[in-house]
Amino acid sequence: MTENMKSIKHDYSRREFIKKNSLLGAGAVLGLSSANTLFAGSAPEASSPAILGGKPVISSPGWPSWPIWKPETDEKRLLEVIRSGVWSRKDVALEFEQRWATLIGAKRCLAVVNGTNALNASVAQLDIGWGDEVLVTPYTFIASVSSIVFNGAIPVFVDVDPETFQMDPEKIEAKITPRTKAIMPVHILGLPCNMERIMAIANKHKLLVVEDACQAWLAEINHKKVGTFGNAGCFSFQNSKNMAIGEGGAIVSDDDEFMDRCYSYHNYGNPYGTAAGTVGAGTVMIGTKLRITEYQAAIGMAQLERLEEQTELRNVNGRYLNSRIQKIDGIIPHRLYENVTKAAYHLFPFRYQKDEFEGLSREKFLQALRAEGVPCSGGYTELNKMPFLKNAFNSRFFQKFYPKEQLNYERYAEENQCPLNEKLCNEQAVWIPQNVLLGSKSDMDMVANAIQKIRENAGQIKKKL
Ligand SMILES: Cc1ncc(COP(=O)(O)O)c(C=O)c1O
């Protein structure tokens, strides 16, 4: 438990939190004026906006910086590994894989170098490639889509449901063609996709499902972890991630044959189980080298000690902050699908409506919010319009493999327009990073107060900034 989390436990037990939180909700139902509830937890900041020289709402945040590393508990295992001289994949990597599989509720886990290659390997070993189309959200990190193109398949973009920030399942079927081989749901920001609906569509059309859970460690739908719904689930343990190793990734699945192939692929194509360092193993496929090291696994084991507790706290704070900001005009909180029992909250998103902020642009709003002490960004730009797609279509391999009419980029771009994603990327989305959600309830109040303060001073900020 971090010092910070200890203090939260001390001054605000979870049970007490839930009790107070539900009372707050009841207050909203009873019609308490927003002025009474908006500044719950701390005094209203009547001063001028920090961006214009006023006092910031948050001067010493209670949330931890990221990643968290505690030498007294975290270094023992790591030092043992380093001093042992066994640095290539062996027992610690195996132990880490078993722990991850158990935590996620999957039969098997393979740790790999990063989330990007967890996706690349999964797509390849599910035999998704040349000639295939894969349905994917445009609202994601580049690695989701590049894993499709990397394997020679064509991404087909399904627009988002802006309320949830996820691929809209109601728009999937219209995009299915005889070439569609798979769906790649991305649980973006750590908020679960509507997997029950997506799996029903995949089953109906006999499509494979590769879940990009690279931002969604321990997120759940009806208590079933994301990453376990489809044929494969992929995770990232990169530095900024809630489960941070620096670099690292994992593939989970219940399909033994698939997992054996992934193992071979990640170890030069040698037969499943061949130990690192073995030569002359009788290579069975063209593979590559994606092995995690023992010291990465040791760092992972240390982080695993905290992940569940941190995830709980992010959920408590995430839901509370959502309940606070929904009372601010011009802020649209994100929505979790009804059956979500836990989110990962890699990022806490909301939508910004500048018309309700006297026309203050999102960029200026973000600048002003950062000045108040709240880390934030506008998130992704439009991935479905980036030049890598046209360049791939023009590449020698694509030209050789695909019929000319399928590589008509203008037509592809037209068919893959995603107007709701466009609005999210260019105008509306605001992200707050996950470590903020490891603060206290009063930190959450201050974040909401900072947003409210900007709203009250929006005209002035717009004029002077
Ligand atoms: C949604 C998503 N997919 C894939 C990846 C790739 O993971 P990695 O950075 O570990 O390669 C990331 C990482 O940021 C991600 O956010």
Ligand as a Chemical Component Dictionary entry (heavy atoms), coordinates in Angstrom:
data_LIG
# 
_chem_comp.id                   LIG 
_chem_comp.type                 NON-POLYMER 
_chem_comp.pdbx_formal_charge   0 
_chem_comp.three_letter_code    LIG 
# 
loop_
_chem_comp_atom.comp_id 
_chem_comp_atom.atom_id 
_chem_comp_atom.alt_atom_id 
_chem_comp_atom.type_symbol 
_chem_comp_atom.charge 
_chem_comp_atom.model_Cartn_x 
_chem_comp_atom.model_Cartn_y 
_chem_comp_atom.model_Cartn_z 
_chem_comp_atom.pdbx_ordinal 
LIG C1 C1 C 0 -4.559 0.375  -26.698 1  
LIG C2 C2 C 0 -3.113 0.008  -26.802 2  
LIG N1 N1 N 0 -2.756 -1.026 -27.575 3  
LIG C3 C3 C 0 -1.482 -1.412 -27.670 4  
LIG C4 C4 C 0 -0.475 -0.762 -27.014 5  
LIG C5 C5 C 0 0.939  -1.176 -27.201 6  
LIG O1 O1 O 0 1.561  -1.539 -26.025 7  
LIG P1 P1 P 0 3.145  -1.346 -25.815 8  
LIG O2 O2 O 0 3.393  0.114  -25.625 9  
LIG O3 O3 O 0 3.442  -2.149 -24.601 10 
LIG O4 O4 O 0 3.803  -1.866 -27.016 11 
LIG C6 C6 C 0 -0.794 0.329  -26.196 12 
LIG C7 C7 C 0 0.263  1.061  -25.474 13 
LIG O5 O5 O 0 0.230  2.215  -25.249 14 
LIG C8 C8 C 0 -2.149 0.732  -26.087 15 
LIG O6 O6 O 0 -2.490 1.761  -25.335 16 
# 
loop_
_chem_comp_bond.comp_id 
_chem_comp_bond.atom_id_1 
_chem_comp_bond.atom_id_2 
_chem_comp_bond.value_order 
_chem_comp_bond.pdbx_ordinal 
LIG C1 C2 SING 1  
LIG C2 N1 SING 2  
LIG C2 C8 DOUB 3  
LIG N1 C3 DOUB 4  
LIG C3 C4 SING 5  
LIG C4 C5 SING 6  
LIG C4 C6 DOUB 7  
LIG C5 O1 SING 8  
LIG O1 P1 SING 9  
LIG P1 O2 DOUB 10 
LIG P1 O3 SING 11 
LIG P1 O4 SING 12 
LIG C6 C7 SING 13 
LIG C6 C8 SING 14 
LIG C7 O5 DOUB 15 
LIG C8 O6 SING 16 
# 
